Amino acid sequence: MPPEELTKNFIAYFIFFSALIVTIRSDLETMLISRLVTLYLIPVGFLLSCFGFLPIGPTTSLLSAVVSFAGFSLFAYLFKKIRGHEGMGQGDIDLIAFIGAFTGPLGIWVSIMIGSITGSIFGVGYILITGQKKSVRIPFGPFLAIGAMIFVIYRELILQIIL
């Protein structure tokens, strides 16, 4: 990869990782994810993709954010309709759209997969260790954020494995 491309990617991913770190901390401490570090940074991801700072194009960035937001919104709505209580907060929906704007559809998929697996392992372990009920609330945002970070760091390896 040429040095100028590394510099461009560094700038974009510095913003992305900073927002993800803030998200992890706030969701773990308060069970809230600030829109200042997710939803409001989606246009930044789109602009960075327009100027070549991300390895995805602007159309991919925009569509990934919109489709992931809509998909997670539908999932949250259906879960609440079927179960009668929320299973996912608005912050998680905003977060996946933010991840999509910076990583595209493959980044969304990897983030959800890694987030679901690590979140499940952590959740089961937490319940077993503490003896709490299955209804204990565990924030999903940190696991999505970790999945997104892993995708960015190992993007080339993941692409080689998949393709």
N, C-alpha and C positions, 0 to 999 in steps of 0.2 A: 504494500500500500504506500503510495507517495506521501511524503511528509506533510504537504498541504492538506491532503485528505485526512490524515491523522489529526492535525490541528483542528480542522473543522468538526470532525467527529468528537474530539475532546470537548470542545466548547458546548456542543449540543448535549452530550452525555453528562457533562458536569452539571448542567441545569437539571437534566432528567434525574440523575442520582441524588442530587441535593433535595429535590422535591420528594423523592421516594424515601429518603432517610427521615425527613420531617414527618412524612405520612406514617412510617413505621412507629416512630416515637409517640406521636399524638394518638394514634389508634390504640396502641398498647396501654397508654396512660389514661385516656379519656373515652375510648370507644367512639371517637369522632375523627373524621378526616376532613380537613379544611379544604374548601373549594379554592382557596387562594393558591394551593399547591397542587391541585388536580385540574378541575374544570377550567379555571382561568388560564392555565398554561397550555391548553389544547391549541389555541391560536399560535402560540409560540412554536409548538412542535410543527404545526402546519407551515409557518413561515420558514423555519429552519429547513424543512424538506424542500420548500420552493427554491431556496438558495444553495442547495446541495450540501447542507451540513449533516444530513441524515442519509443513510443508505436506502431510503425509500423515497418515492416521488410524492408530490403534493396530493395527487388524486388518491393514492394509497393511504396517505396519512389521514386525509379527511374522511374517506369512506370507512376506514378502520375505526376511527373515533365514533362516527355516527352509528355504524352497524353494531359495534360492541355496546354502546350506550343503550341502543334500542333492544338488543338481545338480553342484556342483563336486566333492563327495566321490565321486559316481558316476563322473564324468569321470576323476578321478585314479586311481580303482580300475581302471577299464577300460584306461586308458593303461598302467598298471603291468602288468596282465595281458597285454596285447597286446605291449608293447615290452620287458617284462622289467626295467624300471627306472623310477624315479619321474620324472614330467615336471612335477609340481607339488607343492609342499610343503604341509604342514598349515597353515602361516601364511597362505598365499594363500587357502585355503578359509575360514579364520576371517575374513580381511580382507573377502572378498566378502559374507559374512553381515553383518558390521559395516556395510559400505556399504549393503546392503539395508535394514537397520534404520533408517538415517538418510535414505535417498533413495527407497526403494520400487523397484518393478520397472523403471521407466524409467531410474532412476539406475544400476541394476545393468547394464542393457543398454548404456547409454552408456559406463559405466566399462569394461566388457569390450571394447566396440568400439574406443574410444580407446586403451585399454591394449594391446590386441592390435596395432593399427596402429602406434602409436609404439614399442612393444616390438620389433616385427618390423623396423622401419626402423633402430632403434638397434642391434639384434642383428646385422643384416646389415652395417651400417656398421662395427661393432666388429670383426666377423670379417674383413672386407676390409682394414681399416686395420692390425690387429694380426697378421694372417696365421694366426690360431688356427684350430683345427678346428671343424667344425659342432657338435661335442659340448660346446663351452664352455658353462658354466652362467651364465645371466644372470637376475638376480632379476626376477620378474614383478610383485611387490608395488608397487614405485614407480610403474609404469605404470598399474596399477589405481587407485592413489591419485590420480595426476594426472588420470586420467579422471573420477574422482569429484569432484575439485575443479572441473574444467571444467564438469561437469554442474551443480553447485550455483551457480557464478558465472553461467552462461548458461542456467539452467533455463527462464526465460520465453521466450527466443529459441528454444531447442530445442523447447519445447511449441508455439510458433507454427509452426515449420517442419514438425513432425510432424502436428499437428492441422490 
